[in-house]
Structures are given as C-alpha cells and as structure tokens.
Amino acid sequence: MTKKDNIKDNFAGTEPNLKLVEHKDHFITLKNKKVSVKNFGEKSALLNSYFSEYLKGYNIPCAFIKKADKNSSQILKVTDFTFRVRLLNTADTRIAKIFSVKPGSALELPIQEYHFGDSKNSVITESHIISFNLCSYDELKIINRLCSKINAILKSFFERRNGSLVELTCLFGTFEGKIYLTGDFSPVSLKVVSNKPDEILPDQYKIESFAQMKKYTDYLLKLTNGE
C-alpha cells in the first residue's frame, strides 16, 4: 500500500519549499475495500507528528515540519522515491511459507523488503532499484542505514511500553540533494502488538472494520501519551 492510499498532497496555501499533506478519514483493507473511520485522518496526523518529532531527536532527517491543522501536516516539498521499504521484525505469512516457520515468529535480524507498485507481487530487489534508476547506489546505501536506525529506535520505544514493533513501512524523498524520511506512521503502516496479557488487539493484518481500526489506532495514540 502506498502513501497515496491514505493521504493527499495539496500544494495550495504553503510556503514555496513546503507542501500540505492531508490525512484522510478512511483506510484501504487488504481486500481492497475502502472503510471510513471517523477522525482517522486527525489521529493519523497526530501519530505522524509525534513519531516524526521523536525520530528527529535521534538525528533522523524527517520531511515533517509541523501540523497545519487537525488532519494535515506541512512537510518539505520533497521529490518522492517511487519505492517503499518494508521493515519486518517477525515473519509474515509470505516469509513463513517460504522458510517453513510459524507466522509471527521473531526474526533473528530484521528484514528490509523493497516494494514497488500496488500489486500483490510488489517485492523488488536492490538490483531492480538500481537497474531501473529508482535511486542511485549511494542513495540506497543511505536509505538502508536510515531504515536500520529507525527500526532500532522504534523497537526500543515500543518495548519500553510493553509492546513489540512487528512492521513499519518507510517512505523517502529528496530535497536539495538530501534524503528525508516522509512517513509512514499511520495505523496502516505501523504494526505493533501488545505484550500485556490482558490487552487484546485486533490482528493488524486482518483489520477490516471501523471498530477494529478505531481500537488499534486508539492503542497507538495511548502509547504516545505514555500510557
């Protein structure tokens, strides 16, 4: 799933080097169904703001500048890379099937997957990225280093709050020759499980309803409030 599925760029009313990103009040399920969720855009904007500022504290270059209003943000007017990086700390269904392990099994080392497009077979390799000029070799090295650092920082963040980071999709772009993280900290991208036995959350890979997404989104917001 790409950034365009749940946010919208709007260039009106911003400074020359900034653009407005609007977070929408719906999400797209794995079955490609659009589900509306009241205040989902506002909550996604809060999560994006919180984690962008948090990562800036660890010297991660983030395109986020500030919240513009309740469901939109101002970010640098980056040129987006057309691929995304999926960070996995546990085996998803595809990996579990390939390597004959149980889905959800913790991985000894995190996996970085590159994805291009919206089809089910969107996984690509570093060679694809370089061969099709999606970015340069040096840019890819920087992106890989940033992803490793982002994953380590956020894993620690959630562990301190009795949670485990399962998955995160990172989006990047360039502005004035520098690479910036542009997202995505929406509940669709950010997959976290609670380690509290009395806290039951919906399976993030099977969220299909308003109620399920609301419960999971509220859980993420609770963690950012230190609860």
Buried (B, 14 or more C-beta within 10 A) or exposed (E): BBBEBBBBEEEEEBEEEBBBBBBBBBBBBEEEEEBEBEBBBBBBBBBBBBBBEBBEEEEBBBBBBEBBEEBBBBBBBBEBBEBBBBBBBBBBEEBBEEEEBEEBEEEEEBBBBBBBEEEEEBEBEBEEBBEEEBBEEEBBEBBBEBBBBBBEBBBEBBEEBEBBBBBBBBBBBBBEEEBBBBBBBBBBBBBBBBEEEEEEBBEBEEBBBBEBBBBBBEBBBEBBEEE
